[in-house]
Amino acid sequence: MRHNFRVLQKHVGPDVAICAVVKCDAYGHGAQECALALQQEGAKWFGVTSTDEGVILREAGITGRVLVMCGVYRGEEEDALRLSLTPAVFRLQDVEALAQAAARQRPTSRIAIHLKIDTGMARLGLPLADLESFAEGIQRLPQIELEGVFSHLASSEVLDDEATQRQIERFTAALRTLAAYGLRPRLRHLANSSAAIERPDTWHNFVRPGLALYGYEQPPCYRDGSPAMALPLPLRPVLAWKTHVIAVRDIPAGQALGYNGAYKTTAPARIATVSVGYGDGLSRRLFGNGEVLLRGQRAPIRGRISMDLTLVDVTHIAGAAIGDEVTLIGRSGPQEITACDLARWEGTVVYETLCNLTKRVPRRYVE
């Protein structure tokens, strides 16, 4: 992960700040440990979803700036200010609530906020039609500093997408509107991972990579069903996910395996029971097409994945035994399974595959 941060910082240059996005427990990797390593590597900003995620970083010893990208919920304003979190805002009412909290808690200080603008994703952000009234309103709140303005691109990875180009143009127009009211936020940001990698026109002076920090570019890891293309940057997958075999049995032909007997052996088979299941984040959608690695070979998943256990066919793997290491993501000998592979087999995106790793799975951190 340290390597990936250095690669990204070199790519965008010293004049562009990186906000390291560590929301959703650092995409399943563990927010506290990842944020601490990134801070040691030079990260000055961290992106989280909510106030409670910001609390976790502060309790872990993160001293850098923390941007609460989905804003603070009503009633959390004083907690956010006490912990020096930087809230995103989408409505003038949100700013007014922060100004009131600031007047009670920090009457002589100004509170930095980042305005999120909806440029076309229709998910979260101030509508462009409301921008002028927002600009007028914020000028009446001396406790507030409009430090940043940002938006989010719906399809930044599609380089010829016309809707994305319109979003970029709308964001530029929004900056001009704010400037007409004397508001020139110091930080301007539009780029997520894909845009930070491939769209320099969206960098401004601040980028928000998330998935790229963990070694992936998505979507797509696979294009048109072909093998994964080389990434534009030499990123390295950060996480390996491993478990072990806890039972091995010889099964006759015609034996139903697992819940509902959804799979039946067509010939005598040697089946290993692996200590992992959907309670750990291994998707049930892997039934029928998922694989694991064992002794440097691929072993297909057989039967439905249950909460705690998964069955794999090791008939062709000589010597497979109780205690053998099983790789779900990572390398085993010459073979590799990436989180992109799992996502493709599951019919989803790599974000979901990583974020679904549950707290039950122990994280071990290696320098």
VODO-736795 format. One line per field, with one value per residue (C-alpha): residue in one letter; x, y, z. Coordinates in Angstrom, 1 decimal. Example, Ala and Ser with C-alpha at 12.3 -4.5 7.8 and 13.67 -1.06 7.14 Angstrom:
# VODO-736795
aa: A, S
x: 12.3, 13.7
y: -4.5, -1.1
z: 7.8, 7.1
END
This chain:
# VODO-736795
aa: M, R, H, N, F, R, V, L, Q, K, H, V, G, P, D, V, A, I, C, A, V, V, K, C, D, A, Y, G, H, G, A, Q, E, C, A, L, A, L, Q, Q, E, G, A, K, W, F, G, V, T, S, T, D, E, G, V, I, L, R, E, A, G, I, T, G, R, V, L, V, M, C, G, V, Y, R, G, E, E, E, D, A, L, R, L, S, L, T, P, A, V, F, R, L, Q, D, V, E, A, L, A, Q, A, A, A, R, Q, R, P, T, S, R, I, A, I, H, L, K, I, D, T, G, M, A, R, L, G, L, P, L, A, D, L, E, S, F, A, E, G, I, Q, R, L, P, Q, I, E, L, E, G, V, F, S, H, L, A, S, S, E, V, L, D, D, E, A, T, Q, R, Q, I, E, R, F, T, A, A, L, R, T, L, A, A, Y, G, L, R, P, R, L, R, H, L, A, N, S, S, A, A, I, E, R, P, D, T, W, H, N, F, V, R, P, G, L, A, L, Y, G, Y, E, Q, P, P, C, Y, R, D, G, S, P, A, M, A, L, P, L, P, L, R, P, V, L, A, W, K, T, H, V, I, A, V, R, D, I, P, A, G, Q, A, L, G, Y, N, G, A, Y, K, T, T, A, P, A, R, I, A, T, V, S, V, G, Y, G, D, G, L, S, R, R, L, F, G, N, G, E, V, L, L, R, G, Q, R, A, P, I, R, G, R, I, S, M, D, L, T, L, V, D, V, T, H, I, A, G, A, A, I, G, D, E, V, T, L, I, G, R, S, G, P, Q, E, I, T, A, C, D, L, A, R, W, E, G, T, V, V, Y, E, T, L, C, N, L, T, K, R, V, P, R, R, Y, V, E
x: 0.0, 2.9, 4.2, 0.8, 0.6, 4.0, 3.1, 0.0, 1.7, 4.4, 1.8, -0.3, 2.8, 3.7, 1.2, -1.8, -2.8, -4.0, -7.0, -6.5, -10.0, -10.2, -14.0, -15.8, -12.9, -10.4, -12.3, -12.2, -8.4, -8.7, -9.0, -6.9, -3.8, -4.0, -4.5, -1.5, 0.7, -0.4, 0.1, 3.6, 4.1, 3.1, -0.7, -2.1, -5.8, -8.1, -11.6, -14.3, -18.1, -19.3, -18.5, -18.2, -15.5, -13.7, -13.8, -12.1, -9.3, -8.8, -8.8, -6.1, -3.8, -4.5, -3.6, -4.1, -7.2, -10.3, -12.9, -16.4, -17.5, -21.2, -21.5, -22.4, -25.8, -28.0, -26.9, -23.3, -22.0, -20.3, -18.7, -17.3, -15.9, -14.5, -12.5, -11.5, -13.3, -14.0, -17.6, -18.9, -22.2, -25.0, -27.5, -27.4, -29.3, -26.3, -24.0, -26.2, -26.3, -22.5, -22.3, -24.5, -22.4, -19.2, -20.7, -21.3, -18.0, -15.5, -16.8, -13.5, -12.6, -13.7, -14.9, -13.7, -16.2, -16.3, -19.3, -20.4, -22.1, -24.4, -23.0, -25.2, -25.0, -28.3, -27.1, -25.8, -24.8, -26.2, -28.2, -26.6, -29.9, -29.4, -25.8, -26.4, -28.7, -26.2, -23.4, -25.5, -26.4, -22.9, -21.6, -23.9, -22.1, -18.7, -18.0, -17.7, -14.8, -15.6, -12.3, -13.2, -15.7, -16.1, -18.3, -18.2, -18.0, -20.4, -18.3, -14.8, -13.3, -15.0, -12.7, -15.1, -18.2, -20.1, -22.0, -18.7, -17.5, -20.7, -20.1, -16.6, -18.0, -20.7, -18.1, -16.0, -19.1, -19.9, -16.4, -17.1, -20.4, -18.8, -16.0, -18.6, -19.8, -16.2, -15.9, -12.7, -12.3, -8.7, -9.2, -11.1, -11.6, -13.4, -11.1, -11.6, -9.2, -9.9, -9.8, -6.7, -5.0, -6.3, -7.9, -5.5, -8.1, -10.0, -7.2, -7.3, -5.2, -6.8, -7.6, -9.5, -8.1, -9.6, -9.5, -6.1, -4.5, -5.3, -3.9, -6.9, -8.5, -12.2, -14.2, -13.2, -10.5, -11.5, -12.7, -14.9, -14.2, -10.5, -7.7, -7.0, -5.2, -2.0, -2.8, -1.6, 0.3, 2.4, 0.0, 0.2, -2.7, -2.4, -4.5, -4.1, -7.0, -6.2, -7.7, -7.0, -8.4, -10.1, -11.3, -10.7, -13.1, -13.3, -16.8, -18.5, -20.0, -23.6, -23.1, -25.0, -22.7, -23.8, -27.2, -30.1, -27.8, -27.2, -24.1, -23.7, -20.4, -20.3, -17.3, -15.5, -14.0, -11.8, -13.5, -11.8, -13.8, -12.4, -12.8, -14.5, -18.0, -20.4, -20.1, -16.5, -17.5, -17.1, -20.1, -22.7, -22.7, -19.3, -21.2, -20.6, -17.7, -15.5, -12.1, -9.5, -5.7, -4.2, -0.6, -0.1, -3.1, -6.7, -9.5, -13.1, -15.8, -18.4, -21.8, -23.4, -21.2, -22.5, -22.0, -18.7, -17.6, -16.9, -16.3, -13.7, -12.6, -9.0, -9.2, -6.4, -4.2, -1.8, -1.3, -4.0, -4.4, -5.9, -4.0, -3.1, -3.2, -6.0, -5.7, -8.9, -7.1, -3.4, -0.7, 0.0, 3.0, 2.6, -1.2, -2.9, -6.5, -7.2, -10.2, -11.1, -11.3, -13.7, -15.7, -16.0, -17.1, -19.6, -21.0, -20.2, -17.5, -14.2, -15.4, -18.1, -15.8, -13.3, -15.9, -17.8, -14.8, -16.3, -14.8, -14.7, -11.7, -8.5, -6.3, -2.5, -0.3, 3.1, 5.8
y: 0.0, 2.4, 1.6, 2.4, 5.7, 6.7, 5.7, 7.8, 10.8, 10.7, 10.4, 13.4, 15.5, 17.4, 20.2, 17.9, 16.7, 13.1, 12.4, 8.7, 7.2, 4.8, 4.5, 1.2, 0.0, 0.9, -1.2, -4.2, -3.9, -2.3, 1.5, 2.1, 0.2, 1.4, 5.0, 4.9, 3.5, 6.0, 8.9, 7.6, 7.6, 11.2, 11.3, 14.5, 13.9, 11.0, 10.4, 8.6, 8.2, 9.3, 10.9, 7.5, 6.5, 9.7, 8.9, 5.6, 7.4, 9.9, 7.2, 5.3, 8.4, 9.9, 13.6, 14.6, 16.1, 13.9, 14.7, 13.3, 12.8, 12.1, 14.9, 14.8, 13.8, 16.3, 16.3, 15.3, 18.8, 19.4, 15.9, 16.6, 19.9, 18.6, 16.0, 18.5, 16.6, 18.4, 17.9, 17.9, 19.8, 19.7, 22.2, 25.6, 24.2, 21.9, 24.8, 26.8, 23.9, 23.8, 27.6, 27.3, 24.5, 26.5, 29.6, 27.4, 25.5, 27.7, 31.3, 32.7, 30.1, 29.5, 26.1, 24.6, 22.8, 21.3, 21.8, 18.8, 19.7, 17.4, 17.7, 14.9, 11.7, 12.6, 10.9, 13.4, 17.1, 20.6, 21.0, 23.4, 25.4, 26.1, 27.2, 31.0, 31.0, 28.8, 31.3, 34.2, 32.3, 31.3, 34.8, 35.6, 33.0, 34.4, 31.2, 29.2, 28.9, 27.3, 25.6, 23.0, 22.2, 18.9, 16.5, 12.9, 11.4, 8.6, 6.9, 8.3, 5.1, 5.4, 7.9, 8.7, 9.0, 12.1, 12.3, 12.5, 15.3, 17.2, 16.7, 18.1, 21.1, 21.7, 21.6, 24.2, 26.3, 25.9, 27.2, 30.3, 30.9, 30.7, 33.0, 35.6, 35.7, 36.1, 32.5, 30.8, 27.5, 26.7, 22.9, 21.7, 18.0, 15.8, 12.7, 9.3, 6.4, 6.0, 9.7, 10.2, 7.5, 8.5, 12.0, 14.8, 17.3, 16.4, 16.6, 20.3, 20.4, 17.5, 13.9, 11.2, 7.7, 4.8, 1.5, 2.4, 2.6, -1.1, -2.1, -2.2, -0.2, -0.9, -1.1, -3.1, -5.4, -7.5, -6.0, -7.9, -11.2, -11.0, -11.3, -8.3, -5.5, -4.0, -1.1, 2.3, 2.5, -0.2, -0.7, -3.8, -5.6, -5.1, -7.9, -11.7, -13.7, -17.2, -20.0, -23.7, -27.2, -28.7, -32.0, -34.2, -37.0, -39.5, -39.2, -41.7, -40.9, -39.5, -38.0, -34.7, -32.0, -29.2, -27.5, -28.6, -31.1, -28.5, -30.3, -34.1, -35.8, -37.4, -39.6, -40.6, -37.5, -36.2, -33.3, -30.8, -28.8, -25.3, -23.0, -20.1, -19.1, -16.3, -15.3, -14.2, -12.5, -15.4, -14.9, -17.7, -16.6, -18.4, -21.7, -23.2, -21.1, -20.1, -21.5, -21.5, -22.2, -25.1, -26.4, -24.1, -25.6, -24.5, -26.3, -25.7, -24.9, -27.6, -27.3, -24.2, -22.0, -22.1, -19.6, -21.1, -23.8, -24.3, -27.5, -27.8, -30.6, -31.7, -35.0, -33.8, -32.4, -35.0, -35.0, -32.5, -32.7, -31.2, -28.0, -27.1, -23.4, -22.3, -19.1, -17.2, -14.0, -14.0, -16.3, -20.0, -21.2, -20.1, -19.5, -16.3, -15.3, -11.6, -9.7, -8.9, -12.6, -13.1, -10.1, -11.5, -14.9, -13.3, -11.0, -7.9, -5.2, -5.5, -2.8, -5.1, -8.2, -6.3, -4.5, -7.7, -9.1, -9.2, -8.4, -12.1, -12.4, -11.6, -9.0, -9.5, -6.6, -7.2, -4.6
z: 0.0, 0.7, -2.8, -4.3, -2.5, -3.7, -7.3, -7.2, -5.7, -8.3, -11.0, -10.0, -9.0, -5.9, -6.5, -6.2, -2.7, -2.3, -0.1, 0.8, 0.9, 3.7, 4.0, 4.6, 6.8, 4.0, 1.5, 3.8, 4.5, 8.0, 8.3, 11.4, 10.3, 6.7, 7.6, 10.0, 7.3, 4.8, 7.3, 7.9, 4.1, 3.8, 3.4, 4.8, 4.0, 4.6, 3.2, 5.2, 4.8, 8.2, 11.6, 13.3, 10.7, 11.5, 15.2, 14.5, 12.7, 15.5, 18.1, 16.1, 16.2, 12.8, 13.0, 9.4, 7.9, 7.7, 5.1, 6.0, 2.4, 3.1, 5.6, 9.3, 10.4, 12.3, 16.0, 15.2, 14.4, 17.8, 17.8, 14.3, 15.3, 18.5, 16.6, 13.9, 11.1, 7.9, 6.8, 3.3, 2.9, 0.3, 1.7, 3.2, 6.2, 6.9, 6.9, 9.2, 11.7, 11.6, 12.2, 15.2, 16.7, 16.0, 17.7, 20.8, 20.7, 18.9, 18.9, 17.7, 15.1, 11.5, 10.4, 7.1, 5.0, 1.5, -0.7, -2.8, -6.0, -8.0, -11.6, -13.0, -10.9, -9.1, -5.9, -3.4, -3.7, -4.1, -7.3, -9.7, -9.7, -6.0, -6.2, -6.3, -3.3, -1.5, -2.3, -1.0, 2.1, 3.1, 2.9, 5.9, 8.0, 9.1, 11.2, 8.0, 5.5, 2.2, 1.9, -0.8, -3.5, -5.2, -7.2, -8.2, -11.7, -12.5, -15.2, -14.9, -16.2, -19.6, -21.3, -24.2, -22.1, -23.1, -19.8, -17.9, -20.1, -19.3, -15.6, -16.0, -17.8, -15.2, -12.4, -14.2, -14.6, -10.9, -10.0, -12.1, -10.4, -7.0, -8.1, -9.2, -5.6, -4.3, -3.3, -4.5, -2.5, -2.0, -2.8, -5.8, -6.4, -8.9, -9.4, -7.9, -8.6, -12.3, -13.0, -10.9, -13.0, -16.5, -16.5, -15.7, -16.7, -13.5, -11.0, -10.1, -6.9, -5.0, -5.9, -3.9, -4.8, -3.0, -4.9, -6.5, -3.1, -2.6, -6.0, -8.3, -11.1, -11.5, -13.6, -15.5, -14.3, -17.3, -20.6, -23.0, -21.2, -22.0, -19.5, -17.3, -19.2, -17.7, -15.5, -16.6, -13.3, -11.6, -8.7, -6.5, -4.9, -1.2, 0.3, 0.3, 1.8, 3.0, 5.1, 5.5, 5.0, 8.0, 6.5, 3.5, 2.4, -0.4, -1.9, -4.3, -7.6, -7.3, -3.9, -3.2, -1.7, 0.6, 1.1, -1.1, -2.9, -5.5, -6.8, -7.3, -8.0, -11.4, -10.5, -7.3, -5.9, -3.1, -1.4, 1.0, 3.5, 3.8, 6.8, 5.1, 4.1, 3.4, 7.1, 6.2, 2.9, 0.4, -1.8, -2.4, -6.1, -6.5, -6.6, -10.0, -11.2, -8.3, -7.5, -4.8, -4.8, -3.0, -3.3, -6.3, -8.2, -8.8, -7.0, -8.1, -5.5, -5.2, -3.6, -2.2, 0.0, 3.6, 6.4, 7.8, 5.3, 1.6, -0.3, -3.0, -5.3, -4.7, -6.6, -8.9, -6.2, -4.9, -1.2, -0.3, 3.4, 6.6, 7.5, 3.9, 3.2, 0.9, -1.0, -1.9, -3.1, -3.8, -5.1, -4.6, -6.6, -10.2, -9.8, -8.8, -8.0, -7.7, -6.2, -9.8, -10.5, -7.6, -8.7, -12.2, -11.0, -8.6, -11.3, -9.4, -9.0, -7.1, -4.6, -3.3, -3.2, -1.0, 1.2, 1.9, 3.9, 7.4, 10.7, 11.5, 9.2, 11.1, 9.4, 9.7, 8.6, 7.1, 6.4
END
